[in-house]
Amino acid sequence: MKNRHRFAHRRFTLFLWILLLSTQNAFGGCWQKTYSTDPFIGPEIYYMKREKEGGSQQTGVLYGVRAGYDRVQRSSCYWGIDGLWAQGPLEGKNTYACLKSEFTDANVEARVGYTFQSKNWRCASFSPYTGLGYFWEKNHYVHPSPLHVHFDNTFSYIPIGFLSQVFLTPQCSIGLNLKFRYILEGEQKVTHDSNYGALKQHYDEKLQYRIELPLTYFFCWRCHSFGCSIVPFYEVREYGHRANFPFDFLETKLTLYGATLKLAYLF
């Protein structure tokens, strides 16, 4: 019996060694990511909670797509660009009535920074950056909302943050990404209001932030290298109260929980 267990243990150990060597050969047997440019595309899905001063609240799920690419290379300039488009219904209520609207997010952002990466310890990398971005938010109310008003919020901003990555195995990595948005200029256009017509509102700019936890698996297919990532994220957007005419902009907070699935081509 002992010999049988010893033999089974040796077979299992041999299997683990073969598996380890095969994964190393599949990725060149090196912890370091040798690819520098990663164009990517994939779906992004998130739950949104919209809270407005005075008790108005809406929730819903948005579906969209994110695309872009990042240049990450050890001891070199980092740069990247990406864009997002997502849309979905929000439902909720205020003090007086039930609310429903179609909400749309659109965003484009360019970044530049520098990558610090270790040669030895699991090729850990850290890429701080800054850049410039632009955001579009559209919240168009529909039936059964009492007023079918359209709110179109746009703002430019400066992103400040970092990307990071650590390889767990030669084919798998984990990261932590943090980004702050410093709003430069924001404006909300109000249309389809039967009482006031079209007008513009301004608000107090607040610091927004987004946290990501990317998990990536690298593989080869037909002599080409790819990376597949699942990126859970948490994001907060806030807009502060400001006096406007004929009515004030009320403090608004958006809280997002979701994930992006990215397929990247590595070269």
Secondary structure by P-SEA (a helix, b strand, c coil): caaaaaaaaaaaaaaaaaaaaaaaaaaccccccccccccbbbbbbbbbbbbcccbbbbbbbbbbcccbbbbbbccbbbbbcbbbbbbbbbbbccccbbbbbbbbbbbcccccbbbbbbccccbbbbbbbcccbbbbbbbbbccccccbbbbbbbbbbbbbbbbbbbbcccccccbbbbbbbbccbbbbbbccccccccbbbbbbbbbbbbbbbbbbbbbccccccbbbbbbbbbbbbbbbbbbbccccccbbbbbbbbbbbbbbbcc
